Amino acid sequence: MTVKAVSLGIFLAFVFGSANAYLGMKAGQTVAATIPAAVIAMALFRIPAFRGGILEQNITRTAASVGEALVAGAIFTIPAFMMVDIGGQRLWTDLRSHYWEATLILLVGGLIGVFFIILLRRPLCVDAPLPWPESVASYEIVKSGEASETKAPRYIFGALGFGGLIEILTDEKGAQIFREYIDGFLKFPRSLIQHFDLEKKPIGDVTHFGGIPWSTPSLSPALIGIGYIIGPELSSINVSGGIIAWWILIPLLLFFDPDLPRRIGTNDPAVAANTVWFNVVRPIAVGTMLVGAASTMYSMRESLWTSLRGIFTASAAATHEAKTIDPTEQDIPPRWVVICTAVLLIPITAIYYYFTHGLVSAIVAAVIMTVTGFLLSAVGGYLVGLVGSSNQPLSGLTLAALIIAALVMLTIGVTGLSGVAAVLGVAAVVCVACSVSGSLIQDLKAGHLLGGTPWKMEVVEIISVILLAFFLMGPIIALHQANLDTGGIGGRALPAPQAGLMAQLAKGIVGGQMAWGLLGIGAAFGIALLLCGARSPMLIAVGMYLPFSTSSAIFVGGLIKWILNRITERRSAEQKLLTEEKGTLLASGLIAGEAIVGILLAVVFLTGIPAIATFSFAPAWGGWLSLIGFAALAYVLIRIPAQAE
């Protein structure tokens, strides 16, 4: 934990945070900073005048990842305060005059997220059997840099460059030749269904039609690399949720409601399919997530309890017996964690009082949402272990927090514009906490693999959160002011889709317009999955929540891994291990390549350059040409690992 390691990490956090602020509000997605930070740290610490060790790189990566995590929590919730409109009256008319309110939300939410995950480190990082795809990728990157005498750097940096090239040739801000994915709508033939009553007497004929919205997998080296690392089983479970959503639920809803496109004012069935997914299927997925979350917490109950009880007793035993705890298991002392969490309840209550204008309601909300935030942070950390922080359904977790907050506010009796503000304020703190905790647990796992000291990483994360909280509203306000001609945040240039969804739901819940039935349907579906022994109801729900192009791209990576396993199944255990290591290095490089180039392209775009190059044939032929990209990625992940040394 040297000065240069911490300073470099905080500087990178500023850079990644600024770039992701734009990327998240423009496209609704952020690029995880953990892997790019690991690569940059490794490169810089090789410079003779700046040379540093593997654990210094670990500290730099930990500090840098805060930028993306904190800004994700900010852009998913803070702009919602400007988007709420009740009777022509808005909560906030701008962001500049609310800098301190927003900064306090980021500061308090970020810090309590750090303290939550400290208590969850051992049950998640050590005890839970999770694949941790992006943590493993970071670990492999750093280890390959250390093993310069082997071929590991050639594999990982070659794949990094290749993944970056694919991103440049796919991204609209690059030199687009490939299309990331193509989609369409397969129409069903018209069907006449004769409906009848309980006595089988005809009561009317209805002409039904509809179809299946289809999409190709996304040509994304990062998503394919993640699927490769988590393997065919988990990637198959994830895409099964996508199939349920896009090939079953949406076609059924469109078939049984043939008049829907006309009522919503469109003749495009694909538009109708997308709004059904966004407004109907995703709430169902959230209901399933809530059941999956409860099941996950129940399954982790012994590990959680042992961890919470054991960290106190282990520290006490070491003190009395003058023994030193292994450095790789030394967290910030739990007593300090509990004290700091209790102290943070004061500013949390102050924030809620600012929005609710009632002391009792603020105290009740603070206590309930602190417990809720801890549970959601645990679930979010578990999901990071499954699919990585890039694919953590942060908006789904925030939506769950928002629903609980709305129920609390309605129970207390806080309604109207102040009720909507209270719901958003409560959800914002929990969202930031979940985002930061998900990022930190990923870094703690990578540090665990590298042999780092947890308490040092946790201290660095706290320092980074404090500094970043005061900085990040700057670029967000600047982006809003620079795009006022298109409506600012929430307008055409910066739609901020997650924040818009939060504003819509907060207004709908407090106003009594929330579709609670959909959440109930999702909960029932989650219970059904548990009863029939589904392997991971939570991962199925995540697949339902994601665009099909995303979940199917992860599946493609798992399928590639399955093909490689079939090719090498007759080899010796030693040869299989070598193949596994090479494949993981290559997949890690692909993930890093897309992440780094994605951020660089966002930064270039901010300078006023809309694209590196523009080709007129890309829209027409890019879909077919993208097959070359898929074939090349498959070659890299199958042929190269399968080659004998």
C-alpha positions in Angstrom: 0.0 0.0 0.0 2.6 2.5 -1.2 1.9 6.2 -2.1 2.5 5.6 -5.8 0.2 2.6 -5.9 -2.6 4.5 -4.1 -2.1 7.7 -6.1 -2.1 5.9 -9.5 -5.2 4.0 -8.5 -7.1 7.2 -7.5 -6.0 8.9 -10.7 -7.3 6.0 -12.8 -10.5 6.0 -10.8 -11.1 9.6 -11.9 -10.5 8.7 -15.5 -12.6 5.6 -15.5 -15.4 7.3 -13.6 -15.6 10.2 -16.0 -15.6 7.9 -19.1 -18.2 5.6 -17.6 -20.5 8.6 -16.6 -20.9 9.3 -20.3 -21.1 5.6 -21.4 -23.7 4.7 -18.8 -26.0 7.7 -19.6 -25.6 7.2 -23.3 -26.0 3.4 -23.6 -27.2 2.3 -20.2 -24.1 0.3 -19.6 -20.7 0.8 -17.9 -17.4 -0.9 -18.6 -15.9 -2.6 -15.5 -12.6 -0.9 -14.6 -11.0 -3.8 -12.7 -9.4 -5.5 -15.7 -8.3 -2.3 -17.6 -6.8 -1.0 -14.3 -4.9 -4.3 -13.8 -3.4 -4.1 -17.3 -2.4 -0.4 -17.0 -0.9 -0.9 -13.5 1.1 -3.8 -14.8 2.4 -1.8 -17.7 3.3 1.3 -15.7 5.0 -0.7 -12.9 7.3 -2.2 -15.4 8.8 1.2 -16.2 12.2 1.3 -14.4 11.6 4.6 -12.7 8.2 3.5 -11.5 8.8 -0.2 -10.9 6.4 -1.9 -8.5 5.5 -5.3 -7.3 2.5 -7.5 -7.8 0.8 -6.4 -4.6 1.2 -2.8 -5.5 -0.6 -3.5 -8.7 -3.3 -5.2 -6.7 -3.8 -2.0 -4.6 -3.8 0.2 -7.7 -6.5 -1.9 -9.3 -8.6 -1.9 -6.2 -8.5 1.9 -5.9 -9.2 2.4 -9.7 -12.3 0.2 -9.8 -14.1 2.6 -7.4 -14.5 5.1 -10.3 -16.7 2.8 -12.4 -18.6 1.4 -9.4 -19.5 4.7 -7.8 -20.5 6.4 -11.1 -22.7 3.4 -11.9 -24.6 4.0 -8.7 -24.8 7.7 -9.5 -26.1 7.6 -13.0 -28.7 4.9 -12.3 -30.4 7.1 -9.7 -29.3 10.7 -9.3 -30.7 11.9 -12.7 -34.0 10.4 -11.8 -34.6 13.4 -9.5 -34.7 15.6 -12.6 -36.9 13.2 -14.6 -39.8 13.0 -12.2 -42.7 15.2 -13.3 -45.9 15.3 -11.2 -48.5 17.8 -12.4 -45.8 19.8 -14.2 -43.7 20.1 -11.0 -40.2 18.5 -10.9 -38.1 17.5 -7.9 -34.9 19.0 -9.3 -34.7 21.4 -12.2 -30.9 21.0 -12.5 -28.0 19.2 -11.0 -25.6 22.1 -10.3 -27.7 23.5 -7.4 -28.0 20.0 -5.9 -24.3 19.1 -5.9 -24.0 18.6 -2.1 -27.2 16.4 -1.8 -25.9 14.2 -4.6 -22.4 14.1 -3.3 -23.6 13.1 0.2 -25.6 10.2 -1.3 -22.5 9.0 -3.1 -20.3 9.3 0.0 -22.6 7.6 2.4 -23.8 4.9 0.0 -20.2 4.1 -1.1 -18.9 3.9 2.4 -21.6 1.7 3.8 -21.2 -0.5 0.7 -17.6 -1.0 1.6 -18.4 -1.9 5.2 -21.2 -4.3 4.2 -18.9 -6.3 1.9 -16.1 -6.5 4.5 -18.5 -8.6 6.6 -19.3 -10.7 3.6 -15.7 -11.2 2.3 -15.1 -14.7 3.7 -18.4 -16.3 3.0 -18.3 -15.1 -0.6 -14.6 -15.1 -1.5 -13.5 -18.2 0.4 -16.4 -20.4 1.3 -18.8 -20.0 -1.7 -17.9 -22.2 -4.8 -18.2 -19.5 -7.4 -16.3 -19.1 -10.7 -15.5 -15.3 -10.4 -14.8 -14.8 -14.1 -13.5 -11.2 -14.0 -11.5 -11.7 -10.8 -9.8 -14.7 -12.4 -9.2 -12.6 -15.5 -7.5 -9.9 -13.4 -5.5 -12.6 -11.5 -4.3 -14.2 -14.8 -3.3 -10.8 -16.3 -1.2 -9.9 -13.3 0.4 -13.4 -12.9 1.2 -13.5 -16.7 3.0 -10.2 -16.3 5.1 -11.6 -13.5 5.9 -14.8 -15.5 7.7 -13.0 -18.2 9.9 -16.0 -19.0 6.9 -18.1 -20.1 4.5 -17.6 -23.0 1.7 -16.4 -20.8 2.3 -12.7 -21.6 2.2 -13.5 -25.3 -1.2 -15.2 -24.9 -2.8 -12.6 -22.8 -1.5 -9.5 -24.5 -2.1 -11.0 -27.9 -5.7 -11.7 -27.0 -6.0 -8.2 -25.4 -4.9 -6.6 -28.7 -7.3 -8.9 -30.7 -10.2 -8.2 -28.4 -9.5 -4.4 -28.7 -9.4 -4.7 -32.5 -12.8 -6.5 -32.6 -14.2 -3.7 -30.4 -12.9 -1.0 -32.7 -14.4 -2.8 -35.7 -17.7 -3.3 -34.0 -18.3 -0.1 -32.0 -20.1 2.8 -33.8 -17.5 5.2 -32.2 -14.7 3.2 -33.8 -14.2 2.1 -37.4 -17.3 -0.1 -37.6 -17.2 -2.9 -40.1 -19.0 -5.5 -38.1 -22.4 -5.0 -36.6 -22.5 -6.0 -32.9 -25.7 -7.9 -33.5 -28.8 -7.9 -35.8 -32.3 -8.4 -34.7 -35.8 -8.8 -36.2 -39.2 -10.1 -35.8 -40.5 -13.5 -37.0 -44.2 -13.2 -37.5 -46.7 -16.0 -36.7 -49.4 -16.7 -39.3 -52.8 -15.4 -38.3 -54.8 -17.8 -36.2 -58.6 -17.8 -35.6 -59.5 -19.0 -32.1 -63.1 -19.8 -31.3 -63.7 -19.0 -27.6 -66.5 -20.6 -25.6 -68.0 -20.5 -22.1 -68.0 -23.2 -19.4 -70.8 -25.1 -21.2 -68.8 -25.1 -24.4 -71.2 -22.6 -26.1 -69.4 -20.3 -28.6 -69.0 -16.8 -27.3 -66.8 -15.2 -29.9 -64.0 -15.5 -32.4 -60.7 -13.7 -32.0 -58.0 -13.4 -34.6 -54.6 -13.8 -33.0 -51.2 -13.1 -34.4 -47.8 -12.0 -33.1 -44.4 -13.6 -33.4 -40.9 -14.1 -31.9 -38.5 -11.2 -31.5 -35.1 -12.6 -32.5 -31.6 -11.4 -32.0 -28.2 -12.8 -32.9 -25.6 -13.1 -30.1 -23.6 -9.9 -29.5 -20.1 -9.9 -31.1 -18.5 -9.0 -27.8 -15.1 -10.4 -26.9 -15.8 -9.6 -23.3 -19.2 -11.4 -23.1 -17.8 -14.4 -25.0 -14.8 -14.4 -22.7 -17.0 -14.4 -19.6 -19.0 -17.2 -21.0 -15.9 -19.2 -21.7 -14.6 -18.7 -18.1 -17.8 -19.5 -16.3 -18.2 -22.6 -18.5 -21.0 -24.3 -20.4 -23.2 -25.1 -17.5 -23.6 -21.7 -16.0 -23.8 -20.0 -19.4 -26.6 -22.5 -20.4 -28.5 -21.6 -17.2 -28.2 -17.9 -18.0 -29.4 -18.2 -21.6 -32.3 -20.4 -20.5 -33.7 -17.2 -18.9 -33.3 -15.4 -22.1 -35.2 -18.1 -24.0 -38.0 -18.0 -21.4 -38.3 -14.2 -21.8 -37.8 -13.8 -25.6 -39.0 -17.0 -27.1 -41.9 -17.9 -24.6 -43.2 -15.0 -22.5 -43.0 -12.2 -25.1 -44.5 -14.3 -28.0 -47.3 -15.5 -25.7 -48.1 -11.9 -24.5 -48.2 -10.6 -28.1 -50.2 -13.5 -29.3 -52.9 -13.1 -26.7 -53.0 -9.3 -27.0 -53.1 -8.8 -30.8 -54.3 -5.2 -30.4 -51.3 -4.1 -28.3 -49.3 -2.4 -31.1 -52.3 -0.2 -32.1 -53.0 0.8 -28.5 -49.4 1.9 -27.9 -49.3 3.8 -31.2 -47.0 1.7 -33.3 -47.2 -0.6 -36.4 -43.8 -2.1 -35.6 -44.2 -5.5 -33.8 -40.5 -5.3 -32.8 -41.2 -2.1 -30.9 -44.2 -3.7 -29.2 -42.0 -6.7 -28.3 -39.3 -4.5 -26.7 -41.8 -2.5 -24.6 -43.4 -5.8 -23.4 -39.9 -7.0 -22.4 -39.1 -3.8 -20.6 -42.4 -3.1 -18.9 -43.8 -6.6 -18.3 -41.1 -9.3 -18.5 -38.4 -7.4 -16.6 -40.7 -6.8 -13.5 -41.5 -10.6 -13.6 -37.7 -11.2 -13.7 -37.3 -8.9 -10.7 -40.0 -10.9 -8.8 -38.0 -14.1 -9.6 -34.8 -12.3 -8.4 -36.4 -11.5 -5.1 -37.2 -15.2 -4.5 -33.8 -16.2 -5.8 -32.2 -13.6 -3.4 -34.1 -15.0 -0.5 -33.1 -18.6 -1.4 -29.4 -17.5 -1.9 -29.3 -15.8 1.5 -30.9 -18.9 3.1 -28.4 -21.2 1.5 -25.6 -19.0 2.7 -27.0 -18.7 6.3 -24.4 -21.0 8.0 -21.5 -19.4 6.1 -22.7 -15.9 6.9 -23.3 -16.7 10.6 -20.0 -18.5 11.0 -18.2 -15.6 9.3 -19.9 -12.9 11.4 -19.3 -14.8 14.6 -15.9 -16.2 13.6 -14.2 -12.9 12.7 -14.8 -11.6 16.2 -13.6 -14.8 17.9 -10.7 -15.2 15.6 -9.4 -11.7 16.4 -10.0 -12.2 20.1 -8.2 -15.5 20.1 -5.2 -14.2 18.2 -5.0 -11.3 20.7 -5.1 -13.5 23.8 -2.8 -16.1 22.4 -0.4 -13.6 20.8 -0.9 -15.3 17.5 -0.9 -13.5 14.2 -3.7 -14.1 11.7 -2.6 -15.0 8.2 -2.3 -11.7 6.3 -4.5 -13.0 3.5 -7.4 -13.2 6.1 -6.9 -9.9 7.9 -9.9 -7.6 7.4 -10.5 -4.3 9.0 -11.4 -5.3 12.7 -15.1 -6.1 12.8 -15.7 -3.9 15.8 -14.6 -0.9 13.8 -16.8 -2.0 10.9 -19.9 -2.2 13.2 -19.0 1.2 14.8 -18.5 2.9 11.4 -21.8 1.4 10.1 -23.6 2.7 13.2 -22.1 6.1 12.8 -23.1 6.2 9.1 -26.7 5.7 10.2 -26.6 9.4 11.3 -26.0 10.9 7.8 -28.3 8.2 6.3 -31.1 9.3 8.6 -30.3 13.0 7.8 -30.6 12.3 4.0 -33.9 10.5 4.5 -35.1 13.4 6.8 -34.2 15.8 4.0 -36.5 14.0 1.6 -39.3 12.8 4.0 -39.5 15.9 6.3 -40.3 13.6 9.2 -37.9 12.4 11.9 -39.7 9.2 12.7 -40.1 8.2 9.1 -36.5 9.0 8.4 -35.3 6.7 11.3 -37.6 3.9 10.3 -36.5 4.2 6.7 -32.8 4.3 7.7 -33.0 1.1 9.8 -35.1 -0.9 7.3 -33.0 0.2 4.3 -29.7 -0.5 6.1 -30.8 -4.1 6.6 -32.1 -4.3 3.0 -28.9 -2.8 1.7 -26.9 -5.4 3.5 -29.0 -8.3 2.0 -28.9 -6.8 -1.5 -25.2 -6.3 -1.3 -24.8 -9.9 -0.4 -26.9 -11.0 -3.3 -25.1 -8.6 -5.6 -21.8 -9.9 -4.5 -22.9 -13.5 -5.1 -24.0 -12.6 -8.6 -20.6 -10.9 -9.3 -19.1 -14.2 -8.3 -21.3 -15.9 -11.0 -21.1 -13.6 -14.0 -18.7 -10.7 -13.1 -19.5 -7.1 -12.1 -20.0 -6.1 -15.8 -23.1 -8.3 -15.9 -24.3 -7.7 -12.3 -28.0 -6.7 -12.6 -27.5 -3.5 -10.6 -30.6 -1.9 -12.0 -32.6 -5.0 -10.8 -31.1 -4.8 -7.3 -31.9 -1.1 -7.3 -35.4 -1.8 -8.4 -35.9 -4.2 -5.6 -34.6 -1.5 -3.1 -36.9 1.0 -4.7 -40.0 -1.2 -4.3 -39.2 -1.9 -0.7 -38.5 1.8 -0.1 -41.9 2.7 -1.7 -43.7 0.2 0.5 -42.0 1.7 3.6 -42.9 5.2 2.5 -46.5 4.2 1.8 -46.8 2.5 5.1 -45.5 5.5 6.9 -47.8 7.7 5.0 -45.3 9.8 2.9 -47.0 10.4 -0.4 -47.1 13.0 -3.3 -44.0 14.7 -4.6 -42.1 14.3 -1.3 -43.0 10.6 -1.3 -41.4 10.1 -4.7 -38.4 12.1 -3.6 -38.1 9.9 -0.5 -38.3 6.7 -2.5 -35.6 7.9 -4.9 -33.4 9.1 -2.1 -33.7 5.8 -0.2 -33.1 3.7 -3.3 -30.1 5.9 -4.4 -28.2 5.2 -1.2 -28.8 1.4 -1.5 -28.0 1.4 -5.2 -24.6 3.1 -4.6 -23.9 0.6 -1.8 -24.7 -2.4 -4.0 -22.6 -1.1 -6.8 -19.5 -0.4 -4.6 -19.8 -3.6 -2.7 -20.0 -5.6 -6.0 -16.9 -4.0 -7.3 -15.0 -4.4 -4.0 -15.9 -8.1 -3.6 -14.5 -8.7 -7.1 -11.3 -7.0 -6.2 -11.1 -8.8 -2.9 -11.4 -12.1 -4.7 -8.6 -11.2 -7.1 -6.5 -10.1 -4.1 -7.3 -13.3 -2.4 -5.9 -15.2 -5.4 -2.8 -13.0 -5.5 -2.1 -13.3 -1.8 -3.0 -9.7 -1.0 -4.0 -8.3 2.5 -7.7 -7.6 2.6 -7.6 -4.8 5.2 -5.2 -2.8 3.0 -7.5 -3.1 0.0 -10.4 -2.1 2.2 -8.7 1.0 3.5 -7.7 2.0 -0.1 -11.3 1.5 -1.2 -12.5 3.8 1.6 -10.0 6.5 0.7 -11.0 6.2 -3.0 -14.7 6.4 -2.2 -14.3 9.6 -0.2 -12.3 11.4 -2.9 -14.4 10.2 -5.8 -17.7 11.1 -4.1 -16.7 14.8 -4.2 -15.3 14.5 -7.8 -17.8 12.5 -9.8 -20.7 15.0 -9.8 -18.4 17.3 -11.7 -18.3 15.4 -15.0 -22.0 14.4 -14.6 -23.0 18.1 -14.3 -20.7 19.0 -17.2 -22.3 16.3 -19.5 -25.8 17.6 -18.6 -24.8 21.2 -19.3 -23.1 20.3 -22.5 -26.2 18.6 -23.9 -28.9 20.9 -22.8 -29.8 21.5 -26.5 -31.0 17.9 -26.7 -32.6 17.8 -23.3 -29.6 17.2 -21.1 -29.6 14.1 -19.1 -32.8 12.2 -20.0 -32.8 13.8 -23.5 -31.9 12.4 -26.9 -28.1 12.4 -26.5 -28.0 11.2 -22.8 -31.2 9.1 -22.3 -30.0 7.6 -19.0 -32.4 4.6 -19.3 -32.0 3.2 -15.8 -32.6 6.5 -14.1 -35.7 7.0 -16.3 -37.0 3.6 -15.2 -36.4 4.5 -11.5 -38.2 7.8 -11.9 -41.1 6.1 -13.7 -41.5 3.4 -11.1 -41.1 5.7 -8.1 -43.9 7.9 -9.5 -46.0 4.8 -10.3 -45.6 3.1 -7.0 -46.3 6.2 -4.9 -49.2 7.1 -7.2 -50.7 3.6 -7.0 -49.9 2.6 -10.6 -47.3 -0.1 -10.0 -48.0 -3.5 -11.6 -47.6 -5.5 -8.4 -49.2 -8.5 -10.1 -46.1 -8.9 -12.3 -43.9 -9.0 -9.3 -46.2 -11.7 -7.8 -46.1 -13.7 -11.0 -42.3 -13.5 -11.0 -42.2 -14.6 -7.3 -44.5 -17.6 -8.2 -42.2 -18.5 -11.1 -39.2 -18.3 -8.8 -40.9 -20.6 -6.3 -41.7 -23.1 -9.1 -38.1 -23.1 -10.1 -37.0 -23.9 -6.6 -39.6 -26.6 -6.2 -38.5 -28.4 -9.4 -34.8 -28.2 -8.4 -33.6 -25.6 -10.9 -29.8 -25.2 -10.5 -29.8 -21.4 -10.2 -33.2 -19.5 -10.2 -31.3 -16.2 -9.7 -29.2 -16.8 -12.8 -32.3 -17.7 -14.8 -33.9 -14.4 -13.7 -30.8 -12.5 -14.7 -31.1 -14.1 -18.2 -34.7 -12.9 -18.4 -33.6 -9.4 -17.4 -30.8 -9.1 -20.0 -31.2 -8.4 -23.7 -31.1 -11.7 -25.6 -28.0 -10.5 -27.5 -26.2 -10.4 -24.2 -27.2 -13.7 -22.6 -26.7 -15.5 -25.9 -23.2 -14.1 -26.3 -22.3 -15.4 -22.9 -23.8 -18.8 -24.0 -21.6 -18.7 -27.2 -18.5 -18.4 -24.9 -19.7 -21.4 -22.9 -20.4 -23.4 -26.1 -16.9 -22.7 -27.3 -15.5 -24.0 -24.0 -17.7 -27.1 -24.3 -16.3 -27.8 -27.8 -12.7 -27.4 -26.5 -13.5 -29.8 -23.7 -14.8 -32.4 -26.2 -11.7 -32.0 -28.3 -9.3 -32.5 -25.4 -11.3 -35.0 -23.3 -8.9 -37.9 -24.2 -5.8 -36.0 -23.1 -3.9 -36.5 -19.9 -4.7 -34.5 -16.8 -1.5 -32.5 -17.2 -2.3 -31.6 -20.8 -5.9 -30.7 -19.8 -4.6 -28.3 -17.1 -2.2 -26.7 -19.6 -5.1 -26.2 -22.1 -7.3 -24.8 -19.3 -4.6 -22.3 -18.4 -4.0 -21.1 -21.9 -7.8 -20.8 -22.6 -8.3 -18.7 -19.4 -5.4 -16.4 -20.3 -6.8 -15.9 -23.8 -10.4 -15.2 -22.5 -9.0 -12.8 -19.9 -7.2 -10.9 -22.6 -10.3 -10.7 -24.7 -12.3 -9.3 -21.7 -9.5 -6.7 -21.0 -9.2 -5.7 -24.6 -12.8 -4.8 -25.1 -13.0 -3.0 -21.7 -9.9 -0.9 -22.3 -10.8 0.1 -25.9 -14.5 0.7 -24.9 -13.3 3.3 -22.4 -10.8 4.8 -24.8 -13.5 5.2 -27.5 -15.8 6.9 -25.0 -13.0 9.3 -24.1 -12.3 10.0 -27.8 -16.0 10.6 -28.4 -16.0 13.2 -25.6 -13.4 15.2 -27.4 -15.8 15.7 -30.3 -14.8 12.9 -32.6 -18.0 10.9 -33.4 -16.2 8.0 -35.0 -12.6 7.0 -36.0 -13.9 6.0 -39.5 -17.2 5.5 -41.2 -18.0 2.9 -43.8 -21.2 3.0 -45.8 -21.4 -0.7 -46.3 -21.4 -1.5 -42.5 -25.2 -1.2 -41.9 -26.1 -3.5 -44.9 -23.3 -6.1 -44.7 -22.0 -5.7 -41.1 -24.2 -8.5 -39.9 -22.8 -11.1 -42.4 -19.2 -9.8 -41.9 -19.6 -10.2 -38.2 -19.5 -14.0 -38.8 -15.8 -13.5 -39.5 -15.4 -12.0 -36.1 -17.2 -14.9 -34.4 -15.1 -17.4 -36.3 -11.9 -15.6 -35.4 -12.9 -15.6 -31.7 -13.7 -19.3 -31.8 -10.3 -20.0 -33.4 -8.5 -18.1 -30.7 -10.4 -19.9 -27.9 -10.3 -23.4 -29.4 -7.4 -23.8 -31.7 -4.7 -22.0 -29.8 -5.4 -23.7 -26.4 -5.8 -27.1 -28.1 -2.3 -26.9 -29.7 0.3 -29.0 -28.0 3.4 -27.2 -26.6 
